[in-house]
Amino acid sequence: MKILLTNDDGIYSKGLKAAYEALREIGEVFVVAPVVQMSAVGRSISIMHPIRISKLKVNEMEVYAVSGTPTDSVIVGIYEIIGEVPDLTVCGINLGENLSSEAVTTSGTVCAALEAATQGSKAIAISQEMPEKYKFFLTTEQDFGFAKKVLKWLAKKVVKRNFEFVFNVNVPAKPNGKIAFTKLAKKMYLTRVEKRFDPRGREYYWISGVEVESAEEGSDIDALKKGYVSITPISLDMTAKVDLGDLNDWKD
């Protein structure tokens, strides 16, 4: 089995290494990931400038380091490195959770999985909940042991079935050992913009957010807060669930 492994935290992430350790036991793993931190770039593709690839040894892994986005990594991984659509594409293990509808369009991890599924590969995006201060700390010593077990278990399940959607997996910081299949919550953050001043007194702005304290029952956020591993199937067809016939009157 051929497995493409990528992320949006970059090639030096401990989460990437943890995913590699889990997956190498069940297939041939090709690690193709961004050189640097690429969180929140969504499904961005580098079409206005060239992409460079370097083959490196990082954290005992053979890595193809890509000077682009997670989606770039998936595309070059499939069509240049592997040369065919892999049996499975895994994106993660992300440093920090990717929950709610916000993550579907902003997370480089989730969007890379969506790109892989679009290209015909079965795909999993997996993230681990952790304190805010560790989410961009690539040398974090967070324990990925349970997340590795979840990934290995799910990967074996996924490759045996036919489907056309992505599994978005979020592992809680304090798991209760159980799994919940969930829907996307509407919102993960209460968005805010902070106005600050640089040393010369000039204004600049920092976009951030405060995590919501609760979410609707059955959602990914609700499950994670209760200690469940949240597994949300995400469809590639983002067409709104409306009767298109009702819109035909607009043609007049």
N, C-alpha and C positions, 0 to 999 in steps of 0.2 A: 504494500500500500504506500502511495506517495502522498506526503503531507506537506503543505506549504504553511510555514509559520511566520507571522509578522506581528507588528504592534504599532503603537503610536508614541511610545515612550523612548524609542531609540534602541540601538543595539546593545547598550551597556546596562539595560534594565534587568534587575534581579527577577522580575516577573517573567521576562522573556526566557531566561535561563530555566526557571521553574517549569514553564510550559514545555520547553525542549526536553527536559528530563522525564516528564510524564509521557510525552508522545514518542520518544525514540524507542520505547519498549514495544510499540505496536505498529511501527512503520518507518519508512525512510523519510527523514525530516529535512526539508530545505528551508533554512532560515534566511529570509529576505526582508530586511527592515530598514527604516530610516536611520541615517547616521545620528541625527540629533532628535531632541524632543519635538514632537509634532502633535501634541494634544490639541483637540478642538479645531482641527482643520477641516473636519467634515469629510466630504468625498472629493476634495480638491485634487485635480489632475494637472501635472506640469506640462502644459501644451505650448507655453510661450518661451521656454528655455530648455536646454538639453539636460538629460539626466546622466549622471556618472555612477558607475558601480565598482566597488572595490571588494575583493575577497580577503577577509581577515579572519584571525583567530581571536575570539572574544569569549571570556568565561568558559573556556574549554569547548566552545562551539565553533564550527566553521560557518562563517556568516558572510552573506552578500550585503554589504552596506550600500544603501541607496541614497543619493543626494536629492531626495524628493519626499513625497508624502506617503502615508500608508497605502493609499489607493495606487500610487505609482508603483509601490513595492509589489502589490498583488499583480498588477499588469505585467511588469517585467519578470516577475517570478514565474508566471504562467507561460509567457510567450518567449522568454529569453533564457531563463535559468533552467526550468524543468523541461520546457518545450512541448508541454501538453497540459490539459486541465487536470489538476491533482484530484485524488479521491476525496480529499478533505483539506479545507483551509481553516486554520485557527488563528485568531487575532487576540493576543494577550500574552500572559495574564496582565491586565492593565492595573496600574497603581492607582486605585481608587475606583469607586463604583460608577457604572454608567446606567442610570435609571431614567425612566419617564420618556415622554415623547421628545423632550429636548435632546436626549442622547442620540436618538435615531438619526438626526440630521447634523449634529455638531461633533459627535465623538469620532475621532479618527479610527478608533478601534472598531466600532460598530459599522462605520461606513466602509471600511476595508473589507469586512465580512460581506456586506451587501454587494460590493463590487465582485467579490469572488463568486457569490451565488449567481450574479448576473452573467458571469462568464461560464457558468455551468458546474461549478464546484459546490459540494456540500460545505456549509460554513458554520463556524461557531465563533462568537465573540465572548470572551470571558474576562471578568473584572473582579477585583477583590476590594472590599470595603476597607478603608483605613483612615486614620486621622488626617485632617487637611494638611498638616505640616509635612507628612510623608509622601503625599501624592506626586510630588515632582522631585523626590529625593531618590535618585536612581540606585544608590548604594544601600538602600534601606535593608535592615535585617528582619523585616517582617516574615512571619512564618507562612509559607505557601503550601505547607504539607496537605492540608485538607482540600485546598483548591486544586492541587495536582490530582488528588484522588477523584474529585468530581469531574475534572477534565478527561481523565483516562476512561472513566466509566461512561461518560456521555459520548466520547469519540467512538467507542466501540459500538454503541447503540446507533449512532447517526449513520455510520458507513453502511449499515445493513438495511437501511430504509430509503425509499424514494420520496422526496419532497422538494418543494420549491420555495423554501423560506429559510431564514437565518435564526439560529438559536442565540438569543442574548442572555448570557448567564452572569449572575452577580452573586458572589460568595460573601456572606456576612462576616464581620470581624469576630463575632462570637456565635458560631453556628450551633444549632440544636441537633444537627445530624440528619435533618429531614429536608425534603425537596418540595417546592410548590411551583406549579405551572401557573403563570400569572399574565396579567395584561399590563400594558404600559400606564403608569400614572400620568396625569396631565402635566405636572410640573414638578421639577426637583428643587429648583432654586427660586427664591424671591430676588429678582434682578435689581441691582443697584449700580449707580455710577458714582465713584468717589472723585471729588475735585481736589487736586493737590498742587503744590508749587515746587518748582525745582530750585536749586541754590541761587539762581539768578532772578527768582521771583516770577518766573513765567508759569502760566497755568498748564497742567496736563491732567488727563483723566484716566482712571483705572476702572475697567468694568469687572464687577465681581457679583457675588450673590450669597444669600444666607439660605441654608438648606431648610426645606419645609419640615415642620415637626410631625405632620401626619399626612396620610393620603387615604384614598378610597380603599375599602376592603377588597381584597383580591388583586390589588395592584402590586407591581414589583417593589415599590418603596415600602408598602405595608408588610409584605412578606419578609423583606430584609430586616426591618425593625423588630420582627418577631423571631429572628434567628434562622429563618428558612433560606436555603439556596433558591434564589429566584431564577426560573427559566421561562423566558418569554419568546414565543415564536413570532418573528417579524416577517410580514409578507413583502415581497418585492413590488406587488401591485399596490400603489398608494392611492388609487382612485377612491374618491369619497364614496361612502355608502349612501348614495341617494338614488332615487328613481330618475334616470336621465331623461325619461319621457316627460317628466314634470317641467323640465327646463326647455322643452321644445317650444313652448309658448313665447319664449324670449326672442325667437327668430323673427317674430312679427315686428 
